């Protein structure tokens, strides 16, 4: 999904470690559209993975266990990667708004990664040698608060984005977990979008912008996977890329203006189809 021909950063292939075992929920068979417009209860949406309660867009836990087993809630590598991408999605929205000239909204989005998410992933990032990411995000948010020139903000954003790429590349879950994280992030975007468009109008612009930012991350990551040298990974990445690009119809511009098909079921359905694609990579 794109809002401008110029990406925030050029999509580029990631360096990856050996593939680990994918820990994900069993896929719920049936129609991929998991929600109808106006239904915002994750339980009623019957997602095939379970988002943890306790905060906006947690995405750090799923129900695990073998086929036919009851399973239990627990952290997964895909959930960790989703949380990291969640932070980048907020920054994507903030960057777009900064360019747009809506500095107050941009500042809010730039501040959310630290306020809402970082503590949940801090220990894992520190243990893997990425504890410096917090300082980079804080510096970016501070520069936005000080209303520094856009070129400086973009430079700081690129530094954060490159560090996040390194986090993803070092993931012990490999490409399987990375692909699953895109489905999970799209599911979070669907939840935010459902709140944003309640009543068939833009009822919550901030949540709309969150969803927009998350899908920007999904598109960028999916493009990188689609270019992977592993044919199975590339095929899954291409399927996810097609799904996220198909969601352009659900969005106008970053301020919620313009024509759009205001239906959260589009996003829920895309998330389910992404999960099917991700599960093909072990």
N, C-alpha and C positions, 0 to 999 in steps of 0.2 A: 504494500500500500504506500503510495507516494503522494506527497502534497506539493512537491516542488521537484523540478528536474535535477537540482543539485542536492545530493545526499549530504547528511551531516558529516559523514566520513566515507571514504571509499570502501566498499565491501571487499574484503581480502581473505584469502584462504587462511585458516588457522593452523597452527602446529599442534599436534595432538599426541598424547601418550597412548600406550596400548589400550585397547578396549577393555573395560571392566564389565562386570555383570550388571545388566539393567534391572533395577529394582523398581517395578511399577505395578500399578493395580491391574487386575484382570480386566480385559475389555468387555464392556457391556454390548452385546450384540443387538442389532436392530437399527432403526432409523437414526441417522447421524444427527439430525437437528434435535438438540436436547432441551430446547426451551421455546416458549412462545413469547412474543413481545409482551412486556409488562409483568412477567413472572421473574422475580429476583431472588427467590429462595433457592440456594444451592442444592438443597435436598430435593426440592420439587423439580429442579432442572435435571436431576438424575445423571449427573456427570459420572463418567467411568473412572475418574480419579477424584479423591476427596481432598478439598482444600481445608487446611487447618483453620479453626476458629481462633479469634483473639486479636485480629488486627487487619488493617486494610491489605488485601492482596497478599496474604501470608505465603501461600504456595510452597511451604517448606515441609509439609508432611503429606503422605498418601497412605492409603490402605494397602498393606503388603501381605504376602502370603500366596501359596501356590493355588492353582486352579482348583476350585471346589473347597478351599479352606476358608475359614472365617476371617483370618488375617488379623492384623493389628496396626495401630497407628505408629509410625516411627519416621525419623528423618531419612531422607534419601538424597543421593547425589543430584538427581534431577531437581529435587526441591531446592537444594542449595544453589544450583545454577539458576533456577528460576528467580530466587531472591536477588541474586546479583544482577540479573537482567532487569528485574523490577526496578532496581535503583537506576540503571541506565535509562530505562523508559521515562522515568520522571525527568531526568536530565535532558533527554531528547525533546520532551515537550517544553521544558524551560528554554532550551536553545532556540527553538522555533519562535516562541513568544518573544524572546529577547530580540531576535531579528525583526519580528513584526512590530516591535516598539512598545509592547505591553510589558513594561518592566516590572510592575508590581506582581502580575501573575507569574512572570518568569521567576522572580525571586522566591515565590511560594513553592513552585515546582523544584527549583534548585535546592531548596532546603529540606525537602521531604526524604531523600535517601538517608540522611543521618537521623532525622527525627523519627522516621517510621520503620526503618529496616536494618540499619547497619548493625545494631547490637545483636540481632538475630544471627548474623553471619560473622561477627567479629572474631570469635575464637577460631573458627575454621580458617578464615583468611590469615590470621596471625600464625597459625600452626603450619600453613603452607608457604609462608614467606611473603605474604601480601598485606601485611598490617599497615603498610604505608598508603594503601588506597584511601583510608579515611582522611589523611591529611590532604590528599589531592582533591577529594570531594569537598572538604571544608574550604579549601582555598578557592575552588570554583564558585561555591555559594557566596563566599565573602566578596569575591570580585563582582559578582552580580549585585549583591547588596550595595556595593560602592558605586554601581553603575559605570563600571569600567568600559572602555571601548569594545565594540563587538569583536574585533580581531583578537583582543586579549582573552575574552571569554571563550572564543572558539579554540584558541590555543590550549587553554586549560581543559576544556572539554575533551579535546583530542588526546591529551595526556591521560585523562581518566579512562577514556575509551580504549586506549592501547593497553592500559593496565588491566582492564576487564578482559580484554582479549587474552592476555597472558594467564589470567585466572582460569579461563575456560580451557586454554591449551594444556594447563597442568592438571586438569580434572582427572582423577583416577577412574571416573565413570566413562571416560572417553566419549565417542560420538553418539553412542546409544543414549546416554544420559543427556547429552546436549540436545539431541533431537527431541527427546521427551520434554525437556524444559520449554521448548518452543510451544508445544501443545498446551502445557500448563500455563504459560504466560498468556496465551490467547484466551484460555478459559478465564483467567483473571480479568483480561480486557473485556470479555463478554459481561462479566459481573459489573464492572465499572460502567460499561456502556448501558446496561439495563437500568441502572440507577440514573444515569445521565439523561436518558430519553424517556423516563417515566411519563405517562400521559400523552405520548406521541409528540413531544416537543423537547427542546433542550432545557431540561429542568435543573440540571447541575452541570455547568460548563466545565468546572474543574475535573469532574470524573470523566467527562467526554475527552478532555485533553489528555488525561491519564491513559485512557484506552488508545488514543491516537499514538501516544509515545510508545506504549508497549508494542503495538503492532509495527511501528517503525523498526524496533529492535528485532522482532521476529522476521521481518522481511530481509533485513541485512544479514542476519545469521543464516536464514534459509538459502539465500543466494550463495553464501560461502559453502554451505554443504552441497548445494547443487553442482558446484565446481570441484568437488572432492574426487581424488583419484580412485577411490573405492566405488565401484559401480553401484553397490547396494546403498551406500550412504548417499551417493549422488542422486539416485532415483528417489529416495525418501525426501531428500532436500528439495528436489524439484516439485514433488507433490505438495509439500508444505508451502513452497513458494507460490504455487498456483492458488492454493487456498487463501493465503494472506492477501495476495493481489486481488483476488475476487471480492475482498471486503471493502475495496475503495468505494463501492456504491453506498456503503453505510455511513460515509463521512463527507462533510463539506470541507470548509477550511478549518484552520486551527481554532477559530473563534466560533465554530458551529454555524457558520453562514453558508448558504448555497444549497443546492439540491442534494438530497440524500434519501436513501431508503432506510427509514428509522425502524429497524427490527433487530433486536438483540439475538434472535434465533439464528441469524446469519453467522454471528460470531460463535455461538455455541456449537452450531453444526460444523463450522470450519475447525474448531478445536477438536471435536471428535474425530474428524477425518485426518487431522494431523496426528492424532494419537495412533490411529491405525497405521499410518505411514511410519511413525517412529518405532512402533513395535516390530517392524520388519528388520530392524538392525539390532543385532545381538552383541 
